[in-house]
Amino acid sequence: MRVLIVEDEPKMAALIARGLREDGHAADTAERGEAALWMAQAVPYDAIVLDVMLPGLDGFATCRRLREQGVWAPVLMLTARDAVRDRVDGLDAGADDYLLKPFSFAELLARLRALVRRARSPRMPTGGKRRTEIAPTPRRSLRSCARTARLRSPRPAGCRRSCPTPRSVPSRPGRGTGTAARSGVSTASGERWRYPRTSAGTPESR
């Protein structure tokens, strides 16, 4: 992890930089916001520790300029101001987190790790909803599915001429079997007789 420390107090900047280096990270320091702008453009930092009370360009303006220049490294702001309005101004300027002075170095290091971890994780599309792509179904397949559904649907009660599905029914005794047609049944001897359904659901001859 490579961190840029923007702090106008040399002792504070040196302490933070030494703690990061002892933990195995690289650290650079800048005393003014103007210097931080060109350093952040020249080096792809993983995170930026930015003090609010800076001479010249303060921390809020520096953070805002960084975002305008396309620098999206996570920014952790340091300040002695504990007013809610100051924290809101810092977050609105583009900061990712806020840490009040005095602070524990262990907490600062943990916050930096969390910011870098979040920055490296894949982000969802705008709006927080994943898009689900559905492949279009060809019209021919839709027609085939509809035709299959019609053929497999049960025959309505009392249906005689409107249902094209053939159905085998028993013929008269000694006449063999016949096949149901649209208007009736043809037996083996050539006779035709219709099969209207009775209340019991079985065909009767006329």
C-alpha positions as CSV (number, residue, x, y, z in Angstrom):
1,M,0.0,0.0,0.0
2,R,1.4,3.4,-1.0
3,V,0.0,6.4,1.0
4,L,0.4,10.1,0.5
5,I,0.3,12.1,3.8
6,V,-0.7,15.7,3.4
7,E,0.1,17.3,6.8
8,D,1.6,20.8,7.6
9,E,2.9,19.7,11.0
10,P,6.3,18.0,10.3
11,K,6.3,16.0,13.5
12,M,2.8,14.6,12.9
13,A,3.6,13.8,9.3
14,A,6.9,12.1,10.3
15,L,5.1,9.9,12.9
16,I,2.4,8.7,10.5
17,A,5.0,8.0,7.8
18,R,7.3,6.1,10.1
19,G,4.4,4.0,11.4
20,L,3.3,3.1,7.9
21,R,6.8,2.2,6.8
22,E,7.3,0.0,9.9
23,D,4.1,-1.8,8.9
24,G,5.5,-2.5,5.5
25,H,3.9,0.3,3.5
26,A,5.3,3.1,1.4
27,A,4.6,6.7,2.5
28,D,5.3,10.1,0.9
29,T,4.6,13.5,2.6
30,A,3.5,16.9,1.4
31,E,3.1,20.0,3.6
32,R,0.7,22.0,1.3
33,G,-2.3,21.2,-0.8
34,E,-0.8,22.5,-4.0
35,A,2.1,20.0,-3.6
36,A,-0.3,17.2,-3.0
37,L,-2.2,17.9,-6.2
38,W,0.8,17.4,-8.5
39,M,2.1,14.5,-6.4
40,A,-1.2,12.6,-6.7
41,Q,-1.2,13.2,-10.4
42,A,2.3,11.8,-10.8
43,V,2.0,8.7,-8.5
44,P,-1.0,6.3,-8.3
45,Y,-1.4,6.3,-4.5
46,D,-3.6,3.7,-2.9
47,A,-4.8,6.2,-0.3
48,I,-4.3,9.8,0.8
49,V,-4.2,11.0,4.4
50,L,-5.3,14.7,4.2
51,D,-5.3,17.2,7.0
52,V,-8.0,19.8,6.9
53,M,-6.1,22.8,8.3
54,L,-3.5,23.4,5.6
55,P,-1.8,26.7,4.7
56,G,-3.0,28.1,1.4
57,L,-5.3,25.5,-0.2
58,D,-7.1,23.8,2.8
59,G,-8.1,20.2,3.0
60,F,-11.6,20.7,1.7
61,A,-10.5,22.6,-1.4
62,T,-7.6,20.1,-2.0
63,C,-9.9,17.1,-1.9
64,R,-12.3,18.8,-4.3
65,R,-9.6,19.6,-6.7
66,L,-8.3,16.1,-6.6
67,R,-11.7,14.7,-7.6
68,E,-11.9,17.3,-10.4
69,Q,-8.6,16.2,-11.7
70,G,-9.7,12.5,-11.8
71,V,-7.8,11.3,-8.7
72,W,-10.1,8.8,-7.1
73,A,-7.7,7.4,-4.4
74,P,-9.5,7.0,-1.1
75,V,-9.1,10.1,1.1
76,L,-9.0,9.9,4.9
77,M,-9.3,13.4,6.4
78,L,-7.6,14.4,9.7
79,T,-8.9,17.3,11.7
80,A,-9.3,18.6,15.2
81,R,-12.7,20.0,14.3
82,D,-15.5,17.8,15.8
83,A,-18.5,19.8,14.5
84,V,-20.9,17.9,12.4
85,R,-20.9,20.6,9.8
86,D,-17.1,20.1,9.2
87,R,-17.5,16.4,8.8
88,V,-20.4,16.9,6.3
89,D,-18.3,19.5,4.3
90,G,-15.4,17.1,4.1
91,L,-17.5,14.2,2.9
92,D,-19.3,16.4,0.4
93,A,-15.9,17.6,-0.9
94,G,-15.1,14.0,-1.9
95,A,-13.5,12.5,1.2
96,D,-14.2,8.8,2.0
97,D,-13.6,8.8,5.8
98,Y,-13.0,11.2,8.7
99,L,-10.7,10.8,11.7
100,L,-10.6,13.2,14.6
101,K,-7.4,14.3,16.4
102,P,-6.0,13.0,18.6
103,F,-6.3,9.5,17.2
104,S,-4.7,6.1,17.7
105,F,-2.3,5.0,14.9
106,A,-3.8,1.5,15.0
107,E,-7.2,3.0,14.2
108,L,-5.8,5.1,11.4
109,L,-4.1,2.0,9.9
110,A,-7.3,0.0,10.2
111,R,-9.3,2.7,8.4
112,L,-6.8,2.9,5.6
113,R,-6.9,-0.8,5.1
114,A,-10.7,-0.7,5.0
115,L,-10.7,2.1,2.4
116,V,-8.2,0.4,0.2
117,R,-10.1,-2.9,0.4
118,R,-13.3,-1.2,-0.6
119,A,-11.6,0.7,-3.5
120,R,-10.2,-2.6,-4.9
121,S,-13.5,-4.5,-4.7
122,P,-15.7,-4.7,-7.9
123,R,-18.4,-2.2,-7.9
124,M,-22.1,-2.7,-8.8
125,P,-23.7,-0.8,-11.7
126,T,-25.3,2.6,-11.1
127,G,-28.3,2.4,-8.9
128,G,-27.1,-0.7,-6.9
129,K,-29.0,-3.2,-9.0
130,R,-27.5,-5.8,-11.1
131,R,-28.8,-6.2,-14.6
132,T,-30.0,-9.6,-15.8
133,E,-29.7,-10.1,-19.5
134,I,-32.4,-12.3,-21.0
135,A,-31.8,-13.8,-24.4
136,P,-34.7,-13.2,-26.8
137,T,-36.6,-16.3,-27.8
138,P,-37.2,-16.7,-31.5
139,R,-40.8,-16.4,-32.6
140,R,-40.7,-19.8,-34.2
141,S,-39.9,-21.4,-30.8
142,L,-42.7,-19.5,-29.2
143,R,-45.2,-20.7,-31.8
144,S,-44.0,-24.3,-31.3
145,C,-44.4,-24.0,-27.6
146,A,-47.9,-22.6,-28.0
147,R,-48.8,-25.4,-30.4
148,T,-47.5,-28.1,-28.0
149,A,-49.4,-26.6,-25.1
150,R,-52.7,-26.7,-27.2
151,L,-52.1,-30.3,-28.2
152,R,-51.4,-31.4,-24.6
153,S,-54.3,-29.5,-23.1
154,P,-57.3,-31.7,-21.9
155,R,-60.4,-32.0,-24.1
156,P,-63.2,-29.7,-22.7
157,A,-66.4,-31.5,-21.6
158,G,-68.9,-31.8,-24.4
159,C,-66.5,-30.9,-27.1
160,R,-67.2,-32.7,-30.4
161,R,-66.3,-30.7,-33.6
162,S,-63.9,-28.1,-32.3
163,C,-61.3,-30.5,-31.0
164,P,-59.0,-31.9,-33.7
165,T,-57.3,-34.5,-31.4
166,P,-58.3,-38.1,-32.5
167,R,-59.6,-40.5,-29.9
168,S,-60.2,-44.2,-30.1
169,V,-63.6,-45.4,-28.8
170,P,-65.1,-48.9,-28.7
171,S,-67.5,-49.8,-31.5
172,R,-70.6,-52.0,-31.4
173,P,-70.1,-55.5,-30.3
174,G,-68.8,-57.6,-33.1
175,R,-67.9,-54.6,-35.3
176,G,-64.3,-54.1,-34.3
177,T,-63.0,-50.6,-33.2
178,G,-63.4,-47.3,-34.8
179,T,-61.5,-44.0,-34.8
180,A,-63.1,-40.7,-33.7
181,A,-63.4,-38.1,-36.4
182,R,-64.7,-34.6,-36.3
183,S,-68.3,-35.5,-37.0
184,G,-68.4,-39.1,-35.6
185,V,-66.9,-42.6,-35.7
186,S,-66.2,-44.8,-38.8
187,T,-66.4,-48.5,-37.9
188,A,-64.7,-51.3,-39.7
189,S,-67.9,-51.9,-41.9
190,G,-68.0,-48.3,-43.1
191,E,-70.9,-47.2,-40.8
192,R,-70.7,-43.8,-39.3
193,W,-72.2,-42.9,-36.0
194,R,-71.7,-39.9,-33.7
195,Y,-70.6,-40.0,-30.1
196,P,-72.2,-37.2,-28.1
197,R,-71.1,-37.3,-24.5
198,T,-73.5,-38.3,-21.8
199,S,-73.5,-37.0,-18.2
200,A,-71.3,-39.9,-17.3
201,G,-68.6,-38.8,-19.8
202,T,-68.8,-41.9,-22.1
203,P,-69.9,-41.8,-25.8
204,E,-73.3,-43.3,-26.8
205,S,-74.3,-44.3,-30.3
206,R,-77.3,-43.1,-32.2
